Amino acid sequence: MASPSFNGDKYRSYLHGEEEKNTKWRFGSAPNYDVVDKLFEEGRTKVWPPGSLEEKVQNLVKTWEMEMFHKTCFEDYKSVDPNNYTFSLNGRKPITLEEKRKLGGGYNSFMQTSLPEKYRGYNPAEETVESSHIAFTKAFPRGFALEVVHVYSGPPVIVYKFRHWGYMEGPFKSHAPTGDLVELYGIAIFEVDEQMKIVKVEFFLDRGELLGGLMKLKGDNSCGEEEALSCPFLRSTG
């Protein structure tokens, strides 16, 4: 598994450089990960050796996540094969990039549920890619960091265990910030082709593990959507 080239970001490729000069970014420019990278380095439980399979998988996942959240045109994706790529959550039917976009993309893709609407707490059917991004970024102003904690197999079928975490230092919907650590563990399978482009992604996780940590207390949400859109941390996700 070859290491990708990194320009200006030590964990993600395809973020800076000549090849990205025409990239269409969701918030107008490339995201800055300095804040969430600090959280990652201070809170990670594993430090993988340079060049190890675990480090390469972790960087691939971070690169994939960056492109999914921040690049608006499929043709700008370089970590995946847009024509053959599929995504599925918890054994659901695989969907294409276009079908994933219709779900709201981003966080909405991971918040899909069969619960009746009155029990959902967070309802992805009512959220857009922008509103979902605002909701979670406000809750985690220092970002929602990602680490790979175990790699079970290497390419072409990469199976790994991941940990996402952040501190709820901002409101989430009607729930006041607690300052508590919120964690989410799960398993993912990435299938790659001969060019190391991702063609299939499967995630297995419990969304309640994340939402339970965000819904401990209720309070007024005084931070409006317009204010959130101007927040410098909005571009810093996992």
N, C-alpha and C positions, 0 to 999 in steps of 0.2 A: 504494500500500500504506500504509494509515493506521497511525499509531503507536498502540499500546494505552496505556491509562492505567496508571501504575505507582504503587503505594501502599506506601512503605516499602522497596522493593527497586528499585535502578536498572536491573536487567537483566531482571526477571521481573514479569509482571503476574499477577493472580488469585492472589496469595499472601497479601496482607493487605487489610484494609478491611471495610466493612460487609457486602459480598456474600459474604465468606468466614467469617462468624461461625458458621455451622452446618456448615462443611466438616468432613468426617471425615478426620482425618490418620492416617497409618499408625503414627506414633510418639506420638500423643496431642496434638500441637500442630504449628503450622506450622514447617517447617525453617528453620534459620538458616544463611545462606550466606556469612557474613562471612569465614570462614577460606578457603574455596575461591575466593571473589572476590578475596582478596588474592593467592592463587597465580595466578589468571587475570591480574590486572593486572600482576604482576611478570614473568610468563612468556609473555604473548601475543606473537605476531609481527606482528599487525596491530592498528592503532588506527583504527577506522572513524569517519568524520566523523558528527557528530550529524545524525540525520534521513536518512542515506544508506540505500539499499536494503540494503547489507551489514549495517549496524547493526540495521535492522528484522528482517532474517532471523535474525541471531544472537540477538536478544532473543526472537523467536518460538520458536526451537529451545530456548533455555534455559527458556522458560515451559512448552513442551510436555514437556520432560524432567522438570521439577519436578512437573508434574501426574501424569505416568506413574509416577514413583517414589514419590510421597508422598500422593496422594489415593486413598482406597480405594473410593470410590463413583463409578461412571461418571457419575451425574447431577451430580457436582461439577466435572466437566471442563468448562472454558470455552474452551480453545484448540482443541478438536476437536468434531466432530459424532459423539457416541457411537453413534448409530443407523446411520451409514454408514461409519464409520471402519474401515480395514483396515491391516495391517502386514505387510511381508514383508522377509526377509533373504536377500541374495545370490540373488535370483531364485526363491526358494521360493514356493509357493502362498500368496497373501494370506490372512491370518487376521483374525478379528474381535477385539474387545476381550476377549470372554469366552474365546475360544480362546487368546488371548495370556495371559490369567490362568492358564489350565490348564497352560501351559508353565512357570509360575513368575514371569512378568512380569519387570520390571526388567532386571538384568544377564543373567538366563537367556535372555531374548528374543534377546540379541545373541551368545550363546554356543552357539547351535544348531549341530550338526555331524553329518555322516554318517560320521565316523570310527568304527571299532570301539571299543567301550567301553574296552578295555585300552590304547588309544593316546590317550585323550582328555585326560589330565592334569587338566582340570576337566570334570566330567561334569554337564551341566545336568539330565539325567534323574534325578539323585540329589539335586538341590538344590531348596529352596523359595525363595520371594521373600525370606523373612527370612534364611535361611542364605547365600544368594548375596550379599545386601546386606552382611551381616556380613563375609564373606570379603574382598570388595573394599574395604570401608571400613576394615577393619583394615590392609590392605596399603597404603592411601593415606590416612593419618590427616589430611593437609591437603586431602584431596579429589582428585577426578579432573576437572580443569578442561576446559572446552570453549571452542573458538573456531571461528568460521567464517573460513576463509582465502581462499575465493573463491566468488562467486555467479555462476553461469553464466546463469541466467534468473530473472525475477521471476514473480509470481503471474499466472495461477492455477496454473502448474506451476513450482515453485521447485526449482532444481537447484543444489546447493552442495557444496563440498569442506570437510571439517571436520578438526580436530585435537583429540584428547583427550590429556591428559598429567597425570602425577602423579609423585611420588617414592615409591619403595617403602621406606618407613620403618617398616613393620610387617610381620609374617609373612603369607604367603599359603599356606594349607593347611600342608603340611609344609616349606615353603620359608622360610628365614630372610630377614629384611630385608637388602637390599643398599645402600639409600640412593640407588640409581641412578634417573635419569630414565627413565620408561617412557612411550612415545608410541604413539598409534594414529591413523592417517589413514584416511579413507574418503570415499565419495561418498554423498549422500542426495538423495532426491526427495520433496518435500512437495507434494501437490495440495490446494488450498484451494477452498472454495465462494464464493458471492457475499458471504457474511458473514465471510469470512476465517477460517472454521472449517476445520481440517485434516480431510480425508476419506480421504486415502491417504498412506501413508508407505512408502518403500522405502529400505533401507540396503544398501550394498555395502562390505564390509570384510573384512579377514583377521584372524580372532580369534587366530591364531597370533602376530601382531605384538604383541598385548597379552600373551598368556600366556607367550610366549618371554621377555619382560622380567621376568616374575614368577617364573620357575622356573629361575633361574640357579644357585642354591645351595640345599641342603637343610639343615634344622635342626629343632630341637624347637620346637613351637608351644606356648608356655606361657600364652598368653592365651585363656582359655575363652570360650565363647559367652555365658554369663551376664554376664561382665565386659564383653564387647563391647556388649551391649545397653544397658548403663548409660553407655557412652562418649559424651561430649558431641559428638564428631565424627560420630557415627552418622547424624545428621540432615543432614550437609553432604555432598552429592554434587554431581556436575558442574554 
